[in-house]
């Protein structure tokens, strides 16, 4: 396992540029480390999703087809 010791101040942009220089394999490791944390979704956000799912189920005609919408972007 490779280790890197750093004791420098970096801006977010500098950090992003440093990560871009890594191999795809190492970039994926960083991505996994960031996104595999157990991120708690606030109850308010969960409620919004549940509301939207319920609306979609009761009124499916209000839904848009992504393929058609993306063509208009």
mmCIF file of the N, C-alpha and C atoms, coordinates in Angstrom:
data_MODEL
# 
_entry.id   MODEL 
# 
loop_
_atom_site.group_PDB 
_atom_site.id 
_atom_site.type_symbol 
_atom_site.label_atom_id 
_atom_site.label_alt_id 
_atom_site.label_comp_id 
_atom_site.label_asym_id 
_atom_site.label_entity_id 
_atom_site.label_seq_id 
_atom_site.pdbx_PDB_ins_code 
_atom_site.Cartn_x 
_atom_site.Cartn_y 
_atom_site.Cartn_z 
_atom_site.occupancy 
_atom_site.B_iso_or_equiv 
_atom_site.pdbx_formal_charge 
_atom_site.auth_seq_id 
_atom_site.auth_comp_id 
_atom_site.auth_asym_id 
_atom_site.auth_atom_id 
_atom_site.pdbx_PDB_model_num 
ATOM 1   N N  . UNK A 1 1  ? 0.841   -1.179 0.000   1.00 0.00 ? 1  UNK A N  1 
ATOM 2   C CA . UNK A 1 1  ? 0.000   0.000  0.000   1.00 0.00 ? 1  UNK A CA 1 
ATOM 3   C C  . UNK A 1 1  ? 0.881   1.236  0.000   1.00 0.00 ? 1  UNK A C  1 
ATOM 4   N N  . UNK A 1 2  ? 0.585   2.153  -0.906  1.00 0.00 ? 2  UNK A N  1 
ATOM 5   C CA . UNK A 1 2  ? 1.334   3.388  -0.973  1.00 0.00 ? 2  UNK A CA 1 
ATOM 6   C C  . UNK A 1 2  ? 0.807   4.378  0.047   1.00 0.00 ? 2  UNK A C  1 
ATOM 7   N N  . UNK A 1 3  ? 1.693   5.124  0.640   1.00 0.00 ? 3  UNK A N  1 
ATOM 8   C CA . UNK A 1 3  ? 1.259   6.193  1.538   1.00 0.00 ? 3  UNK A CA 1 
ATOM 9   C C  . UNK A 1 3  ? 1.909   7.485  1.094   1.00 0.00 ? 3  UNK A C  1 
ATOM 10  N N  . UNK A 1 4  ? 1.221   8.551  1.344   1.00 0.00 ? 4  UNK A N  1 
ATOM 11  C CA . UNK A 1 4  ? 1.719   9.877  1.007   1.00 0.00 ? 4  UNK A CA 1 
ATOM 12  C C  . UNK A 1 4  ? 1.589   10.734 2.249   1.00 0.00 ? 4  UNK A C  1 
ATOM 13  N N  . UNK A 1 5  ? 2.662   11.361 2.661   1.00 0.00 ? 5  UNK A N  1 
ATOM 14  C CA . UNK A 1 5  ? 2.606   12.280 3.789   1.00 0.00 ? 5  UNK A CA 1 
ATOM 15  C C  . UNK A 1 5  ? 2.688   13.694 3.251   1.00 0.00 ? 5  UNK A C  1 
ATOM 16  N N  . UNK A 1 6  ? 1.704   14.494 3.590   1.00 0.00 ? 6  UNK A N  1 
ATOM 17  C CA . UNK A 1 6  ? 1.667   15.883 3.159   1.00 0.00 ? 6  UNK A CA 1 
ATOM 18  C C  . UNK A 1 6  ? 1.445   16.774 4.367   1.00 0.00 ? 6  UNK A C  1 
ATOM 19  N N  . UNK A 1 7  ? 2.137   17.867 4.399   1.00 0.00 ? 7  UNK A N  1 
ATOM 20  C CA . UNK A 1 7  ? 1.895   18.872 5.419   1.00 0.00 ? 7  UNK A CA 1 
ATOM 21  C C  . UNK A 1 7  ? 1.944   20.229 4.745   1.00 0.00 ? 7  UNK A C  1 
ATOM 22  N N  . UNK A 1 8  ? 0.995   20.416 3.808   1.00 0.00 ? 8  UNK A N  1 
ATOM 23  C CA . UNK A 1 8  ? 0.951   21.651 3.041   1.00 0.00 ? 8  UNK A CA 1 
ATOM 24  C C  . UNK A 1 8  ? -0.474  22.162 2.990   1.00 0.00 ? 8  UNK A C  1 
ATOM 25  N N  . UNK A 1 9  ? -0.598  23.447 2.799   1.00 0.00 ? 9  UNK A N  1 
ATOM 26  C CA . UNK A 1 9  ? -1.915  24.054 2.642   1.00 0.00 ? 9  UNK A CA 1 
ATOM 27  C C  . UNK A 1 9  ? -2.284  24.040 1.165   1.00 0.00 ? 9  UNK A C  1 
ATOM 28  N N  . UNK A 1 10 ? -3.452  23.531 0.861   1.00 0.00 ? 10 UNK A N  1 
ATOM 29  C CA . UNK A 1 10 ? -3.941  23.489 -0.517  1.00 0.00 ? 10 UNK A CA 1 
ATOM 30  C C  . UNK A 1 10 ? -5.325  24.104 -0.584  1.00 0.00 ? 10 UNK A C  1 
ATOM 31  N N  . UNK A 1 11 ? -5.589  24.812 -1.658  1.00 0.00 ? 11 UNK A N  1 
ATOM 32  C CA . UNK A 1 11 ? -6.958  25.241 -1.913  1.00 0.00 ? 11 UNK A CA 1 
ATOM 33  C C  . UNK A 1 11 ? -7.704  24.030 -2.471  1.00 0.00 ? 11 UNK A C  1 
ATOM 34  N N  . UNK A 1 12 ? -8.998  24.107 -2.527  1.00 0.00 ? 12 UNK A N  1 
ATOM 35  C CA . UNK A 1 12 ? -9.786  23.014 -3.097  1.00 0.00 ? 12 UNK A CA 1 
ATOM 36  C C  . UNK A 1 12 ? -9.382  22.804 -4.555  1.00 0.00 ? 12 UNK A C  1 
ATOM 37  N N  . UNK A 1 13 ? -9.197  23.893 -5.294  1.00 0.00 ? 13 UNK A N  1 
ATOM 38  C CA . UNK A 1 13 ? -8.806  23.762 -6.699  1.00 0.00 ? 13 UNK A CA 1 
ATOM 39  C C  . UNK A 1 13 ? -7.453  23.077 -6.845  1.00 0.00 ? 13 UNK A C  1 
ATOM 40  N N  . UNK A 1 14 ? -6.529  23.405 -5.968  1.00 0.00 ? 14 UNK A N  1 
ATOM 41  C CA . UNK A 1 14 ? -5.217  22.761 -6.023  1.00 0.00 ? 14 UNK A CA 1 
ATOM 42  C C  . UNK A 1 14 ? -5.327  21.275 -5.700  1.00 0.00 ? 14 UNK A C  1 
ATOM 43  N N  . UNK A 1 15 ? -6.171  20.952 -4.741  1.00 0.00 ? 15 UNK A N  1 
ATOM 44  C CA . UNK A 1 15 ? -6.375  19.550 -4.389  1.00 0.00 ? 15 UNK A CA 1 
ATOM 45  C C  . UNK A 1 15 ? -6.979  18.786 -5.558  1.00 0.00 ? 15 UNK A C  1 
ATOM 46  N N  . UNK A 1 16 ? -7.966  19.383 -6.208  1.00 0.00 ? 16 UNK A N  1 
ATOM 47  C CA . UNK A 1 16 ? -8.589  18.750 -7.373  1.00 0.00 ? 16 UNK A CA 1 
ATOM 48  C C  . UNK A 1 16 ? -7.550  18.520 -8.458  1.00 0.00 ? 16 UNK A C  1 
ATOM 49  N N  . UNK A 1 17 ? -6.707  19.499 -8.713  1.00 0.00 ? 17 UNK A N  1 
ATOM 50  C CA . UNK A 1 17 ? -5.671  19.339 -9.726  1.00 0.00 ? 17 UNK A CA 1 
ATOM 51  C C  . UNK A 1 17 ? -4.694  18.234 -9.349  1.00 0.00 ? 17 UNK A C  1 
ATOM 52  N N  . UNK A 1 18 ? -4.367  18.115 -8.063  1.00 0.00 ? 18 UNK A N  1 
ATOM 53  C CA . UNK A 1 18 ? -3.461  17.056 -7.614  1.00 0.00 ? 18 UNK A CA 1 
ATOM 54  C C  . UNK A 1 18 ? -4.107  15.679 -7.820  1.00 0.00 ? 18 UNK A C  1 
ATOM 55  N N  . UNK A 1 19 ? -5.389  15.572 -7.502  1.00 0.00 ? 19 UNK A N  1 
ATOM 56  C CA . UNK A 1 19 ? -6.095  14.297 -7.664  1.00 0.00 ? 19 UNK A CA 1 
ATOM 57  C C  . UNK A 1 19 ? -6.178  13.913 -9.134  1.00 0.00 ? 19 UNK A C  1 
ATOM 58  N N  . UNK A 1 20 ? -6.347  14.898 -10.004 1.00 0.00 ? 20 UNK A N  1 
ATOM 59  C CA . UNK A 1 20 ? -6.419  14.616 -11.438 1.00 0.00 ? 20 UNK A CA 1 
ATOM 60  C C  . UNK A 1 20 ? -5.129  13.994 -11.969 1.00 0.00 ? 20 UNK A C  1 
ATOM 61  N N  . UNK A 1 21 ? -4.032  14.206 -11.270 1.00 0.00 ? 21 UNK A N  1 
ATOM 62  C CA . UNK A 1 21 ? -2.754  13.660 -11.703 1.00 0.00 ? 21 UNK A CA 1 
ATOM 63  C C  . UNK A 1 21 ? -2.569  12.200 -11.289 1.00 0.00 ? 21 UNK A C  1 
ATOM 64  N N  . UNK A 1 22 ? -3.457  11.687 -10.453 1.00 0.00 ? 22 UNK A N  1 
ATOM 65  C CA . UNK A 1 22 ? -3.358  10.299 -10.006 1.00 0.00 ? 22 UNK A CA 1 
ATOM 66  C C  . UNK A 1 22 ? -3.824  9.350  -11.098 1.00 0.00 ? 22 UNK A C  1 
ATOM 67  N N  . UNK A 1 23 ? -3.470  8.098  -10.932 1.00 0.00 ? 23 UNK A N  1 
ATOM 68  C CA . UNK A 1 23 ? -3.930  7.078  -11.872 1.00 0.00 ? 23 UNK A CA 1 
ATOM 69  C C  . UNK A 1 23 ? -5.436  6.888  -11.694 1.00 0.00 ? 23 UNK A C  1 
ATOM 70  N N  . UNK A 1 24 ? -6.111  6.381  -12.709 1.00 0.00 ? 24 UNK A N  1 
ATOM 71  C CA . UNK A 1 24 ? -7.551  6.120  -12.571 1.00 0.00 ? 24 UNK A CA 1 
ATOM 72  C C  . UNK A 1 24 ? -7.857  5.223  -11.361 1.00 0.00 ? 24 UNK A C  1 
ATOM 73  N N  . UNK A 1 25 ? -7.019  4.238  -11.126 1.00 0.00 ? 25 UNK A N  1 
ATOM 74  C CA . UNK A 1 25 ? -7.226  3.325  -10.003 1.00 0.00 ? 25 UNK A CA 1 
ATOM 75  C C  . UNK A 1 25 ? -7.185  4.087  -8.675  1.00 0.00 ? 25 UNK A C  1 
ATOM 76  N N  . UNK A 1 26 ? -6.208  4.969  -8.515  1.00 0.00 ? 26 UNK A N  1 
ATOM 77  C CA . UNK A 1 26 ? -6.100  5.737  -7.269  1.00 0.00 ? 26 UNK A CA 1 
ATOM 78  C C  . UNK A 1 26 ? -7.216  6.769  -7.141  1.00 0.00 ? 26 UNK A C  1 
ATOM 79  N N  . UNK A 1 27 ? -7.642  7.334  -8.279  1.00 0.00 ? 27 UNK A N  1 
ATOM 80  C CA . UNK A 1 27 ? -8.766  8.276  -8.234  1.00 0.00 ? 27 UNK A CA 1 
ATOM 81  C C  . UNK A 1 27 ? -10.032 7.566  -7.779  1.00 0.00 ? 27 UNK A C  1 
ATOM 82  N N  . UNK A 1 28 ? -10.234 6.332  -8.240  1.00 0.00 ? 28 UNK A N  1 
ATOM 83  C CA . UNK A 1 28 ? -11.398 5.561  -7.796  1.00 0.00 ? 28 UNK A CA 1 
ATOM 84  C C  . UNK A 1 28 ? -11.327 5.263  -6.303  1.00 0.00 ? 28 UNK A C  1 
ATOM 85  N N  . UNK A 1 29 ? -10.123 4.991  -5.809  1.00 0.00 ? 29 UNK A N  1 
ATOM 86  C CA . UNK A 1 29 ? -9.973  4.749  -4.370  1.00 0.00 ? 29 UNK A CA 1 
ATOM 87  C C  . UNK A 1 29 ? -10.397 5.979  -3.571  1.00 0.00 ? 29 UNK A C  1 
ATOM 88  N N  . UNK A 1 30 ? -9.992  7.147  -4.045  1.00 0.00 ? 30 UNK A N  1 
ATOM 89  C CA . UNK A 1 30 ? -10.377 8.384  -3.360  1.00 0.00 ? 30 UNK A CA 1 
ATOM 90  C C  . UNK A 1 30 ? -11.882 8.589  -3.433  1.00 0.00 ? 30 UNK A C  1 
ATOM 91  N N  . UNK A 1 31 ? -12.445 8.351  -4.600  1.00 0.00 ? 31 UNK A N  1 
ATOM 92  C CA . UNK A 1 31 ? -13.892 8.473  -4.762  1.00 0.00 ? 31 UNK A CA 1 
ATOM 93  C C  . UNK A 1 31 ? -14.623 7.541  -3.798  1.00 0.00 ? 31 UNK A C  1 
ATOM 94  N N  . UNK A 1 32 ? -14.184 6.296  -3.720  1.00 0.00 ? 32 UNK A N  1 
ATOM 95  C CA . UNK A 1 32 ? -14.813 5.336  -2.809  1.00 0.00 ? 32 UNK A CA 1 
ATOM 96  C C  . UNK A 1 32 ? -14.682 5.772  -1.368  1.00 0.00 ? 32 UNK A C  1 
ATOM 97  N N  . UNK A 1 33 ? -13.518 6.291  -0.999  1.00 0.00 ? 33 UNK A N  1 
ATOM 98  C CA . UNK A 1 33 ? -13.308 6.733  0.379   1.00 0.00 ? 33 UNK A CA 1 
ATOM 99  C C  . UNK A 1 33 ? -14.238 7.884  0.752   1.00 0.00 ? 33 UNK A C  1 
ATOM 100 N N  . UNK A 1 34 ? -14.475 8.768  -0.216  1.00 0.00 ? 34 UNK A N  1 
ATOM 101 C CA . UNK A 1 34 ? -15.345 9.916  0.051   1.00 0.00 ? 34 UNK A CA 1 
ATOM 102 C C  . UNK A 1 34 ? -16.807 9.492  0.122   1.00 0.00 ? 34 UNK A C  1 
ATOM 103 N N  . UNK A 1 35 ? -17.257 8.687  -0.843  1.00 0.00 ? 35 UNK A N  1 
ATOM 104 C CA . UNK A 1 35 ? -18.679 8.400  -0.969  1.00 0.00 ? 35 UNK A CA 1 
ATOM 105 C C  . UNK A 1 35 ? -19.144 7.152  -0.243  1.00 0.00 ? 35 UNK A C  1 
ATOM 106 N N  . UNK A 1 36 ? -18.241 6.349  0.276   1.00 0.00 ? 36 UNK A N  1 
ATOM 107 C CA . UNK A 1 36 ? -18.669 5.161  1.012   1.00 0.00 ? 36 UNK A CA 1 
ATOM 108 C C  . UNK A 1 36 ? -18.897 5.428  2.487   1.00 0.00 ? 36 UNK A C  1 
ATOM 109 N N  . UNK A 1 37 ? -18.705 6.673  2.898   1.00 0.00 ? 37 UNK A N  1 
ATOM 110 C CA . UNK A 1 37 ? -19.034 7.020  4.273   1.00 0.00 ? 37 UNK A CA 1 
ATOM 111 C C  . UNK A 1 37 ? -20.538 6.870  4.453   1.00 0.00 ? 37 UNK A C  1 
ATOM 112 N N  . UNK A 1 38 ? -20.928 6.563  5.641   1.00 0.00 ? 38 UNK A N  1 
ATOM 113 C CA . UNK A 1 38 ? -22.363 6.468  5.926   1.00 0.00 ? 38 UNK A CA 1 
ATOM 114 C C  . UNK A 1 38 ? -22.914 7.879  6.076   1.00 0.00 ? 38 UNK A C  1 
ATOM 115 N N  . UNK A 1 39 ? -23.364 8.417  4.961   1.00 0.00 ? 39 UNK A N  1 
ATOM 116 C CA . UNK A 1 39 ? -23.910 9.771  4.964   1.00 0.00 ? 39 UNK A CA 1 
ATOM 117 C C  . UNK A 1 39 ? -25.377 9.677  5.344   1.00 0.00 ? 39 UNK A C  1 
ATOM 118 N N  . UNK A 1 40 ? -25.735 10.414 6.366   1.00 0.00 ? 40 UNK A N  1 
ATOM 119 C CA . UNK A 1 40 ? -27.130 10.403 6.792   1.00 0.00 ? 40 UNK A CA 1 
ATOM 120 C C  . UNK A 1 40 ? -27.920 11.421 5.993   1.00 0.00 ? 40 UNK A C  1 
ATOM 121 N N  . UNK A 1 41 ? -29.013 10.972 5.426   1.00 0.00 ? 41 UNK A N  1 
ATOM 122 C CA . UNK A 1 41 ? -29.887 11.859 4.663   1.00 0.00 ? 41 UNK A CA 1 
ATOM 123 C C  . UNK A 1 41 ? -30.892 12.449 5.636   1.00 0.00 ? 41 UNK A C  1 
ATOM 124 N N  . UNK A 1 42 ? -30.964 13.786 5.707   1.00 0.00 ? 42 UNK A N  1 
ATOM 125 C CA . UNK A 1 42 ? -31.902 14.413 6.647   1.00 0.00 ? 42 UNK A CA 1 
ATOM 126 C C  . UNK A 1 42 ? -33.334 13.944 6.408   1.00 0.00 ? 42 UNK A C  1 
ATOM 127 N N  . UNK A 1 43 ? -34.082 13.833 7.477   1.00 0.00 ? 43 UNK A N  1 
ATOM 128 C CA . UNK A 1 43 ? -35.488 13.401 7.422   1.00 0.00 ? 43 UNK A CA 1 
ATOM 129 C C  . UNK A 1 43 ? -36.270 14.280 6.448   1.00 0.00 ? 43 UNK A C  1 
ATOM 130 N N  . UNK A 1 44 ? -36.003 15.585 6.480   1.00 0.00 ? 44 UNK A N  1 
ATOM 131 C CA . UNK A 1 44 ? -36.728 16.505 5.592   1.00 0.00 ? 44 UNK A CA 1 
ATOM 132 C C  . UNK A 1 44 ? -36.528 16.131 4.125   1.00 0.00 ? 44 UNK A C  1 
ATOM 133 N N  . UNK A 1 45 ? -35.308 15.734 3.775   1.00 0.00 ? 45 UNK A N  1 
ATOM 134 C CA . UNK A 1 45 ? -35.027 15.346 2.389   1.00 0.00 ? 45 UNK A CA 1 
ATOM 135 C C  . UNK A 1 45 ? -35.711 14.022 2.050   1.00 0.00 ? 45 UNK A C  1 
ATOM 136 N N  . UNK A 1 46 ? -35.710 13.115 3.004   1.00 0.00 ? 46 UNK A N  1 
ATOM 137 C CA . UNK A 1 46 ? -36.390 11.834 2.794   1.00 0.00 ? 46 UNK A CA 1 
ATOM 138 C C  . UNK A 1 46 ? -37.886 12.055 2.562   1.00 0.00 ? 46 UNK A C  1 
ATOM 139 N N  . UNK A 1 47 ? -38.460 12.976 3.333   1.00 0.00 ? 47 UNK A N  1 
ATOM 140 C CA . UNK A 1 47 ? -39.893 13.265 3.195   1.00 0.00 ? 47 UNK A CA 1 
ATOM 141 C C  . UNK A 1 47 ? -40.210 13.857 1.823   1.00 0.00 ? 47 UNK A C  1 
ATOM 142 N N  . UNK A 1 48 ? -39.335 14.716 1.321   1.00 0.00 ? 48 UNK A N  1 
ATOM 143 C CA . UNK A 1 48 ? -39.532 15.307 -0.003  1.00 0.00 ? 48 UNK A CA 1 
ATOM 144 C C  . UNK A 1 48 ? -39.538 14.216 -1.072  1.00 0.00 ? 48 UNK A C  1 
ATOM 145 N N  . UNK A 1 49 ? -38.605 13.286 -0.973  1.00 0.00 ? 49 UNK A N  1 
ATOM 146 C CA . UNK A 1 49 ? -38.535 12.191 -1.949  1.00 0.00 ? 49 UNK A CA 1 
ATOM 147 C C  . UNK A 1 49 ? -39.794 11.338 -1.872  1.00 0.00 ? 49 UNK A C  1 
ATOM 148 N N  . UNK A 1 50 ? -40.216 11.007 -0.668  1.00 0.00 ? 50 UNK A N  1 
ATOM 149 C CA . UNK A 1 50 ? -41.431 10.192 -0.513  1.00 0.00 ? 50 UNK A CA 1 
ATOM 150 C C  . UNK A 1 50 ? -42.655 10.908 -1.074  1.00 0.00 ? 50 UNK A C  1 
ATOM 151 N N  . UNK A 1 51 ? -42.745 12.224 -0.845  1.00 0.00 ? 51 UNK A N  1 
ATOM 152 C CA . UNK A 1 51 ? -43.851 13.018 -1.396  1.00 0.00 ? 51 UNK A CA 1 
ATOM 153 C C  . UNK A 1 51 ? -43.857 12.958 -2.922  1.00 0.00 ? 51 UNK A C  1 
ATOM 154 N N  . UNK A 1 52 ? -42.685 13.140 -3.498  1.00 0.00 ? 52 UNK A N  1 
ATOM 155 C CA . UNK A 1 52 ? -42.577 13.143 -4.958  1.00 0.00 ? 52 UNK A CA 1 
ATOM 156 C C  . UNK A 1 52 ? -42.907 11.775 -5.539  1.00 0.00 ? 52 UNK A C  1 
ATOM 157 N N  . UNK A 1 53 ? -42.484 10.710 -4.853  1.00 0.00 ? 53 UNK A N  1 
ATOM 158 C CA . UNK A 1 53 ? -42.809 9.365  -5.327  1.00 0.00 ? 53 UNK A CA 1 
ATOM 159 C C  . UNK A 1 53 ? -44.319 9.133  -5.282  1.00 0.00 ? 53 UNK A C  1 
ATOM 160 N N  . UNK A 1 54 ? -44.953 9.616  -4.212  1.00 0.00 ? 54 UNK A N  1 
ATOM 161 C CA . UNK A 1 54 ? -46.398 9.451  -4.083  1.00 0.00 ? 54 UNK A CA 1 
ATOM 162 C C  . UNK A 1 54 ? -47.126 10.216 -5.188  1.00 0.00 ? 54 UNK A C  1 
ATOM 163 N N  . UNK A 1 55 ? -46.675 11.449 -5.466  1.00 0.00 ? 55 UNK A N  1 
ATOM 164 C CA . UNK A 1 55 ? -47.291 12.242 -6.534  1.00 0.00 ? 55 UNK A CA 1 
ATOM 165 C C  . UNK A 1 55 ? -47.117 11.562 -7.881  1.00 0.00 ? 55 UNK A C  1 
ATOM 166 N N  . UNK A 1 56 ? -45.951 10.997 -8.119  1.00 0.00 ? 56 UNK A N  1 
ATOM 167 C CA . UNK A 1 56 ? -45.696 10.317 -9.391  1.00 0.00 ? 56 UNK A CA 1 
ATOM 168 C C  . UNK A 1 56 ? -46.575 9.087  -9.529  1.00 0.00 ? 56 UNK A C  1 
ATOM 169 N N  . UNK A 1 57 ? -46.796 8.412  -8.427  1.00 0.00 ? 57 UNK A N  1 
ATOM 170 C CA . UNK A 1 57 ? -47.621 7.197  -8.469  1.00 0.00 ? 57 UNK A CA 1 
ATOM 171 C C  . UNK A 1 57 ? -49.083 7.531  -8.718  1.00 0.00 ? 57 UNK A C  1 
ATOM 172 N N  . UNK A 1 58 ? -49.569 8.612  -8.113  1.00 0.00 ? 58 UNK A N  1 
ATOM 173 C CA . UNK A 1 58 ? -50.979 8.963  -8.281  1.00 0.00 ? 58 UNK A CA 1 
ATOM 174 C C  . UNK A 1 58 ? -51.247 9.712  -9.588  1.00 0.00 ? 58 UNK A C  1 
ATOM 175 N N  . UNK A 1 59 ? -50.230 10.384 -10.130 1.00 0.00 ? 59 UNK A N  1 
ATOM 176 C CA . UNK A 1 59 ? -50.385 11.133 -11.382 1.00 0.00 ? 59 UNK A CA 1 
ATOM 177 C C  . UNK A 1 59 ? -49.229 10.827 -12.333 1.00 0.00 ? 59 UNK A C  1 
ATOM 178 N N  . UNK A 1 60 ? -49.161 9.620  -12.863 1.00 0.00 ? 60 UNK A N  1 
ATOM 179 C CA . UNK A 1 60 ? -48.022 9.266  -13.727 1.00 0.00 ? 60 UNK A CA 1 
ATOM 180 C C  . UNK A 1 60 ? -47.938 10.108 -15.002 1.00 0.00 ? 60 UNK A C  1 
ATOM 181 N N  . UNK A 1 61 ? -49.046 10.720 -15.408 1.00 0.00 ? 61 UNK A N  1 
ATOM 182 C CA . UNK A 1 61 ? -49.044 11.531 -16.627 1.00 0.00 ? 61 UNK A CA 1 
ATOM 183 C C  . UNK A 1 61 ? -48.211 12.810 -16.461 1.00 0.00 ? 61 UNK A C  1 
ATOM 184 N N  . UNK A 1 62 ? -47.927 13.202 -15.221 1.00 0.00 ? 62 UNK A N  1 
ATOM 185 C CA . UNK A 1 62 ? -47.135 14.413 -14.994 1.00 0.00 ? 62 UNK A CA 1 
ATOM 186 C C  . UNK A 1 62 ? -45.636 14.163 -15.159 1.00 0.00 ? 62 UNK A C  1 
ATOM 187 N N  . UNK A 1 63 ? -45.246 12.894 -15.274 1.00 0.00 ? 63 UNK A N  1 
ATOM 188 C CA . UNK A 1 63 ? -43.837 12.562 -15.422 1.00 0.00 ? 63 UNK A CA 1 
ATOM 189 C C  . UNK A 1 63 ? -43.375 12.799 -16.856 1.00 0.00 ? 63 UNK A C  1 
ATOM 190 N N  . UNK A 1 64 ? -42.121 13.180 -16.998 1.00 0.00 ? 64 UNK A N  1 
ATOM 191 C CA . UNK A 1 64 ? -41.538 13.427 -18.311 1.00 0.00 ? 64 UNK A CA 1 
ATOM 192 C C  . UNK A 1 64 ? -40.536 12.331 -18.637 1.00 0.00 ? 64 UNK A C  1 
ATOM 193 N N  . UNK A 1 65 ? -40.438 11.998 -19.900 1.00 0.00 ? 65 UNK A N  1 
ATOM 194 C CA . UNK A 1 65 ? -39.488 11.001 -20.361 1.00 0.00 ? 65 UNK A CA 1 
ATOM 195 C C  . UNK A 1 65 ? -38.108 11.645 -20.454 1.00 0.00 ? 65 UNK A C  1 
ATOM 196 N N  . UNK A 1 66 ? -37.119 11.083 -19.748 1.00 0.00 ? 66 UNK A N  1 
ATOM 197 C CA . UNK A 1 66 ? -35.796 11.687 -19.701 1.00 0.00 ? 66 UNK A CA 1 
ATOM 198 C C  . UNK A 1 66 ? -35.156 11.802 -21.084 1.00 0.00 ? 66 UNK A C  1 
ATOM 199 N N  . UNK A 1 67 ? -35.301 10.792 -21.916 1.00 0.00 ? 67 UNK A N  1 
ATOM 200 C CA . UNK A 1 67 ? -34.694 10.838 -23.247 1.00 0.00 ? 67 UNK A CA 1 
ATOM 201 C C  . UNK A 1 67 ? -35.219 12.028 -24.044 1.00 0.00 ? 67 UNK A C  1 
ATOM 202 N N  . UNK A 1 68 ? -36.505 12.300 -23.934 1.00 0.00 ? 68 UNK A N  1 
ATOM 203 C CA . UNK A 1 68 ? -37.086 13.418 -24.664 1.00 0.00 ? 68 UNK A CA 1 
ATOM 204 C C  . UNK A 1 68 ? -36.672 14.748 -24.058 1.00 0.00 ? 68 UNK A C  1 
ATOM 205 N N  . UNK A 1 69 ? -36.648 14.829 -22.751 1.00 0.00 ? 69 UNK A N  1 
ATOM 206 C CA . UNK A 1 69 ? -36.248 16.063 -22.082 1.00 0.00 ? 69 UNK A CA 1 
ATOM 207 C C  . UNK A 1 69 ? -34.792 16.383 -22.383 1.00 0.00 ? 69 UNK A C  1 
ATOM 208 N N  . UNK A 1 70 ? -33.927 15.385 -22.333 1.00 0.00 ? 70 UNK A N  1 
ATOM 209 C CA . UNK A 1 70 ? -32.500 15.631 -22.546 1.00 0.00 ? 70 UNK A CA 1 
ATOM 210 C C  . UNK A 1 70 ? -32.201 16.129 -23.952 1.00 0.00 ? 70 UNK A C  1 
ATOM 211 N N  . UNK A 1 71 ? -33.039 15.777 -24.920 1.00 0.00 ? 71 UNK A N  1 
ATOM 212 C CA . UNK A 1 71 ? -32.857 16.272 -26.294 1.00 0.00 ? 71 UNK A CA 1 
ATOM 213 C C  . UNK A 1 71 ? -33.091 17.771 -26.386 1.00 0.00 ? 71 UNK A C  1 
ATOM 214 N N  . UNK A 1 72 ? -33.921 18.296 -25.479 1.00 0.00 ? 72 UNK A N  1 
ATOM 215 C CA . UNK A 1 72 ? -34.257 19.718 -25.514 1.00 0.00 ? 72 UNK A CA 1 
ATOM 216 C C  . UNK A 1 72 ? -33.244 20.577 -24.760 1.00 0.00 ? 72 UNK A C  1 
ATOM 217 N N  . UNK A 1 73 ? -32.341 19.936 -24.052 1.00 0.00 ? 73 UNK A N  1 
ATOM 218 C CA . UNK A 1 73 ? -31.369 20.704 -23.277 1.00 0.00 ? 73 UNK A CA 1 
ATOM 219 C C  . UNK A 1 73 ? -30.252 21.251 -24.125 1.00 0.00 ? 73 UNK A C  1 
# 
